[in-house]
């Protein structure tokens, strides 16, 4: 196909960036080059294991992408659902984080040393914004109002190791959840909605990259009279 070369590059780039390379560090091959009389150190073994693990995950992801049909149509709910299903299979087979697990890990690592509740909530807001998650229900403002109420009752800033104060705040949060109709048993549904939103965003990125690749090829003399194909008709399996 006329646009295969550029699309192949873009497909590999998306697979690398979206599925594997965000999860692990890329280790330069030179770290594993053989050297005469060089003893094997624990650090070398660790780097080698990381490299082999990344390689295994990458090959697992590509193996699945070579088999599964993906339609590049972010406006089609069925296409988005299928793409999300493929990404879930990759995560399960390659032992990768889901979007919600990745967010949870970020929250734990960013907030573990924060002593007070206010900084904790502000950090959650910062993480949400960076992850591109919208607060459609206005829950953050309600949570900050709840914190203000509790701190006014305590007449001091609320620290996270203050069990009594945190219990009061938790009670206020439960009231907010009830008001917004948020239930713990619905968490799997919210996670699925988050994964579908992420899948749609990735399909939009892939569609954009595919169109840019075809536009670039069309500017070349040998392809100037060739019509661009519909992105939805492309089969990614042909370019991996």
C-alpha positions in Angstrom: 0.0 0.0 0.0 1.3 3.4 -0.8 1.2 4.7 2.8 2.5 1.5 4.5 6.0 2.7 5.3 4.9 5.8 7.3 2.0 4.0 8.9 4.2 1.2 10.0 6.4 3.7 11.7 3.5 5.3 13.4 1.9 2.1 14.4 5.1 0.9 16.1 5.5 4.3 17.8 2.0 4.1 19.2 2.4 0.6 20.4 5.7 1.5 22.1 4.6 4.7 23.7 1.1 3.8 24.7 1.5 0.2 25.7 5.0 -0.5 26.8 7.4 2.4 27.0 5.3 4.3 29.5 5.5 1.4 31.9 9.2 0.7 31.9 12.5 2.4 31.3 14.3 1.7 28.0 17.8 0.3 28.8 20.5 1.0 26.2 21.8 -2.2 24.6 25.4 -1.1 25.3 24.9 -2.0 29.0 24.7 -5.6 28.0 27.7 -5.8 25.6 30.3 -8.4 26.5 33.6 -7.2 27.8 36.7 -9.4 28.3 37.3 -10.4 32.0 34.5 -8.3 33.2 32.8 -9.8 36.3 29.1 -10.1 36.4 27.7 -7.7 39.0 24.4 -7.7 40.7 23.6 -4.4 39.1 24.3 -5.9 35.6 21.9 -8.8 36.4 19.2 -6.4 37.5 19.5 -4.3 34.3 19.5 -7.5 32.2 16.4 -8.7 33.9 14.7 -5.4 33.3 15.6 -5.4 29.7 14.4 -9.0 29.2 11.1 -8.2 31.0 10.5 -5.1 28.8 11.3 -7.2 25.7 8.9 -9.9 26.8 6.1 -7.4 27.4 6.7 -5.7 24.1 6.6 -9.0 22.2 3.5 -10.0 24.0 1.7 -6.8 23.1 2.8 -7.0 19.4 1.7 -10.6 19.2 -1.8 -9.7 20.3 -2.0 -6.6 18.1 -1.1 -8.8 15.1 -4.1 -11.0 15.7 -6.8 -8.6 16.9 -8.8 -6.4 14.4 -8.8 -2.7 15.4 -11.0 -0.2 13.6 -9.6 3.4 13.7 -12.9 5.1 14.4 -13.0 7.0 17.7 -16.6 8.1 17.0 -17.9 4.5 16.8 -18.7 3.1 20.3 -18.3 -0.4 19.0 -14.8 0.4 17.7 -13.8 2.1 21.0 -15.2 -0.9 23.0 -13.2 -3.4 20.8 -10.0 -1.3 21.1 -10.5 -1.2 24.9 -11.0 -4.9 25.0 -7.7 -5.5 23.0 -5.8 -3.1 25.4 -7.2 -5.0 28.4 -6.1 -8.3 26.9 -2.6 -6.8 26.4 -2.5 -5.6 30.0 -3.5 -9.0 31.4 -1.2 -11.0 29.2 1.8 -8.6 29.6 1.1 -7.9 33.3 0.7 -4.1 32.8 -1.2 -1.6 34.9 -4.7 -0.5 33.9 -5.4 3.2 33.8 -7.0 3.2 37.3 -4.1 1.1 38.7 -1.7 3.6 37.2 -3.5 6.5 38.8 -3.6 4.7 42.1 0.1 4.0 42.0 0.7 7.7 41.1 -1.4 8.8 44.1 0.4 6.5 46.5 3.8 7.5 45.4 3.1 11.2 45.3 1.1 11.5 48.6 2.8 9.0 50.9 4.9 11.7 52.6 2.3 14.4 52.7 1.3 15.2 56.3 -1.8 17.3 56.0 -5.2 16.7 54.4 -5.3 20.0 52.4 -2.0 19.4 50.6 -3.2 15.8 50.0 -6.4 17.0 48.3 -4.6 19.6 46.2 -2.1 17.0 45.1 -5.1 14.7 44.0 -6.4 17.7 42.0 -3.0 18.2 40.3 -2.8 14.4 39.4 -6.3 14.5 38.0 -5.5 17.5 35.8 -2.3 16.0 34.5 -4.1 12.7 33.7 -6.7 14.6 31.7 -9.6 13.6 34.0 -12.5 16.0 34.3 -14.3 16.7 37.6 -17.8 16.8 36.0 -19.6 16.4 39.3 -17.7 19.1 41.1 -16.7 16.7 43.8 -13.3 18.4 44.4 -15.0 21.7 45.5 -17.3 19.7 47.8 -14.4 17.9 49.3 -12.5 21.2 50.0 -15.7 22.6 51.6 -15.9 19.5 53.8 -12.3 20.0 54.8 -12.9 23.7 55.6 -15.9 22.6 57.8 -13.8 20.0 59.7 -10.8 22.3 60.2 -13.1 25.0 61.5 -14.5 22.5 64.0 -11.0 21.4 65.0 -9.7 25.0 65.0 -6.5 23.8 63.3 -5.2 22.3 60.1 -6.2 18.7 59.7 -3.2 16.3 59.7 -3.6 12.8 58.2 -2.4 11.1 61.4 -5.2 12.8 63.3 -7.6 9.8 63.6 -10.5 11.7 65.1 -10.2 14.5 62.6 -9.9 12.2 59.6 -12.9 10.2 60.8 -14.9 13.5 60.7 -13.6 14.2 57.2 -14.5 10.7 56.0 -18.0 11.1 57.4 -18.3 14.3 55.3 -17.0 12.5 52.2 -19.6 9.8 52.7 -22.3 12.4 52.7 -20.9 13.8 49.4 -20.8 10.4 47.8 -24.4 9.8 48.8 -25.4 13.2 47.4 -23.7 12.5 44.1 -24.9 8.9 43.9 -21.5 7.4 44.1 -21.4 3.9 45.6 -18.4 1.6 46.3 -20.1 -1.3 44.5 -20.2 0.8 41.3 -16.4 1.3 41.2 -15.9 -1.4 38.5 -18.3 0.5 36.3 -16.4 3.7 36.8 -13.2 1.9 36.0 -14.7 0.6 32.8 -15.9 4.1 31.8 -12.3 5.4 32.5 -10.8 2.7 30.3 -13.3 3.5 27.4 -12.4 7.2 27.7 -8.7 6.3 27.5 -9.3 4.0 24.5 -11.2 6.7 22.6 -8.4 9.2 23.3 -5.8 6.7 22.0 -7.9 6.0 18.9 -8.1 9.7 18.2 -4.3 10.0 18.5 -3.9 7.0 16.1 -6.3 8.5 13.6 -4.5 11.8 13.7 -1.1 10.1 13.2 -2.5 8.0 10.3 -3.9 11.1 8.5 -0.7 13.0 9.0 1.3 10.1 7.6 -1.0 9.8 4.5 -0.9 13.6 4.0 2.9 13.5 4.0 3.0 10.7 1.5 0.5 12.4 -0.8 2.9 15.4 -1.1 5.4 13.1 -2.8 5.4 13.3 -6.6 4.7 9.6 -7.1 1.6 9.7 -4.9 0.1 13.1 -5.8 -2.7 11.6 -7.9 -3.6 8.8 -5.5 -6.7 9.3 -3.3 -6.3 9.0 0.4 -8.0 5.9 1.9 -10.5 6.1 4.6 -8.7 5.6 7.9 -11.5 3.3 9.1 -10.6 0.9 6.4 -7.0 0.5 7.5 -6.0 -2.8 9.2 -3.3 -2.1 11.7 -2.2 -5.8 11.5 -0.8 -5.1 8.1 1.6 -2.5 9.4 3.0 -4.3 12.4 
